[in-house]
Amino acid sequence: MKKAIKNLRKIFWNANGVKKPVVLLVVLAASLYGQAQPWSLKQCIDTAQVHNKNLQMGRNNMLLGEEKMHEAQAYLIPKVTIGADYKYYFELPYQLMPMTTFNPTAPEGEFKEAQFGVPHNINATIQFVMPLYNPQVYGAIQTTKIAAELSELQYKKSEEQVYFEISNLYYNAQILKHQQAFIDSNLTNTKLLLENLQLLYNQQIIKKSDVTKVELQKEQLLTQRNRVTNSYNQVVNALKFSMGIPFNQNIAIEPQIENLSIPDYQNLETVDMQLASTQNRLIGSELSTLKHSRLPSVSILGNYSQVGFGYTDASNDFLKFFPVSFTGVQISYPLFNGTVTSRKINQKKIEFQNSELQVALVNEQNSMLSENAKQQRFVTQQTIKNTLEQINLATTVYEQMLLQQKQGTVSLTEVLLADNALREAQQSYLSAIVEYLKADLELKKLTGNISLRN
């Protein structure tokens, strides 16, 4: 126990000269990890950045956003189409012709049906269209640019989530390892106490029930250690899953818990705030595009065709082609579409108002949560210092109880009570570390200082 306490009481100094307790269980690291090389938190995060499936999908989504932006820009490139068709008329179309066409003396208002054309009709066309001005295309380009920025921010958000998940799992694994250290130390003490009691019982100085109580405590500690070991294995498997590595790969966790100081994080714009602002810009761009859709669009077009007519009956069979070509300017103006555009604009205006409210809400919420996280981190760090001292005092009391119990001045019950007090102090210490690390991670996120790139 004294050796474990000495390791627990090692003190490191930060740049500001403030003491920060750092748990170092080097002996346990050598015995529990074997020959496995410990992975640092940074190594786990770096591995996740390459192999995590969610981050891989996020990178694909960023590429997808860029492709959509290039697609919108491609609508400004001239379009060239080639078309051809062939028609064979079993019955040639009829047309009504004025009778005066055939007989100038025929009365007005009388018509004669006539068939025109030949059975074989072939048409081959090349058409060129280039948009000069199209407000919807320009609006779509601007919107897809903002959407691409949004995809990048969503990827950064995924990075933050992975950072959070891996950090929490890593810290939980470290805490479980230290919990194992406490249990092993308590188990060693319990075994020594049991040996002493067994000797006293053999000398008929104490009752059998006293030995049984300590045996029960030993079994409880063994059961607790098995539970902790199982929990540790589950956490490590979850850590491997988040990192994107196979479950059969053997990894070990650094035993040293760091970051127990109180660093001052610079207030940066958080990803949530950037997402809300970019979403607001996206809705504003969509609203602008809807308004500009009422403007006319202008295009240059050109057409060149070859029209073929054919006849296959004997004595006068032929196939002749005649060119048709033109160029011009096409203007399209949406005069009235049943108030559909107006309704869409009104809907988008409401979305835009909600988006502005969301930006303000995220800002206010972030300020409130940041203040709470700062207070929580400060309180938990004080708790860490206090509980570390409590462990030291509880250890001293326990050792004194053991000595007095050997001398017969205190009962076994008092020794067990001292042992329970020590265990409670150990658990409070570990719980305080967990709360501190959670608050520190939350503050990193709320101040915009959390990223896989850090």
Buried (B, 14 or more C-beta within 10 A) or exposed (E): BEEBBEBBBEEEEEEEEEEBBBBBBEBBBEEBBEEEEEBEBEBBBBBBBEBBEBBBEBBEBBEBBBEBBEEBBEBEEEEEEEEEEEEEEEEEEEEEEEBBEEEEEBEEEEEBEEEEEBBBBBBBBBBBBEBEEBBBBBBBBBBBBBBBBBBBBBBBBBBBBBBBBBBBBBBBBBBBBBBBBBBBBBBBBBEEBBEBBBEBBEEEEBEEEBBEBBBEBBEEBEEBBEEBBEBBEBBBEBBBBBBBBEEEEEBBBBBBBBBBBBBEBEEEEBBBBBBBBBBBBBBBBBBBBBBEBBEEBBBBBBBBBBBBBBEEEEEEEEEEEEEEEEEEEEEEEEEEEEEEBEEBBEEBEEBBEEBBEBBEEBBEEBEEBBEBBBEBBEBBBEBBBBBBBBBBEBBBBBBEBBEBBEEEEBBBEBBBBBBEBBBBBBEBBBBBBBBBBBBBBBBBBBBBBBBBEE
